[in-house]
Amino acid sequence: MVELSDKVKEFIVKTIKEEILRILPLTVVTKEDLRLAVEAMNKRFEDLQKYVDKRFEAVDRRFEDMNKRFDGLVRLLQIMFIVLSLLIAVFGFLRAAI
């Protein structure tokens, strides 16, 4: 799981504080209201965490795909150099034999 940066955490906490301060002057806040606000905040953190994990999972998949392609390219180049070396050896042998 990916950790949220401090700036993201500060932004979320600041936003929630602003929402609570906006609501407080209009109503009397009970412990139940605060509990619900904290639960909502936790839910937002969890949702944000899931979202960030899905971006990073997509990036990880792209890197895995790139690594597979790179490995395939390296194998192909190795085969090409082996074939080229064999051809040079064969033609060199034939040239020496003539």
N, C-alpha and C positions, 0 to 999 in steps of 0.2 A: 504494500500500500504506500502511496506517495504522501509525504508530509506537506501540509500547507505552509507557504512562506509566512513569515511574521507580518509582512505588509497585507497579505490577504486576510489573515486573522484579524488584524487591527481594523481593516476596512469593514469586515462583517460585524465586529463588536461595535464599532462606531455607528454603523447603520442601525443596528438593533437599539442602541442607546438613544439615537435620535427618534426612532419610532416610539420607544417607551416614553421619552420626554414629551413627545407630541401628544400622546394619549393621557399622560398623568394629569395635566391641568384640567382636563375635561371630566375625569371620573375619579372615583375613589378606588385605589388599587388594593386588592386583597391578596393574601398569600396564594390563593388558588390562581389568581390572575398572573402573578409572578411565576408560579410553577408552570403554567401554560406557556408563558413567554419564553422561559428557559427551555422547555421541551421543543417549542417551535425553533428556537435558535439551534438546538442540537440537531434537529431534523435538517435545517439548512446546511449545517456543517457536514452532515452525512451525505446529503444530496450533492454538495459541492465536491466532497471527497470522491464520490462515485463518478462524477463527471470528469474530474481530473484524472482518475485512474483509467477511464475509457480513452482520454487523449493520449496518455502515456502508453496504454496497451497498443493503440494504433501505431504509434511511433516505434515501439518495440517490434511489431510485426513488419514494418517497413525495413527496419535494420536487418531483421532476420532474412527477409527476401533479398536485400542487397548483398548480404553475406553469402547466400546460396548462389546468387548470380556470379559474384566475384569468384567463389570457389570453382564454379563451372568454367569460368573464363580461364582461371589458372590451370585447371586440368587440360582444357583444350590447347592452351599454349604449350604445356609440357608435351602433349602428344605431337603437336606440330613440330616442336624442336627435335623430338626423337626421330620422327619421320624424316625431317630435313637432314639430321645427322647421318641417318642410315643411307639416304640418297647420296650425300656427299661421300660417304665411305665406299658405297658401291661404285659410283662413277669414278672415284679416285682409284679404286682397285682395277676397274676396267681400263682406265687410261694407262695405268702402269703395265697392264697385261698386253696392251697393243703396242 
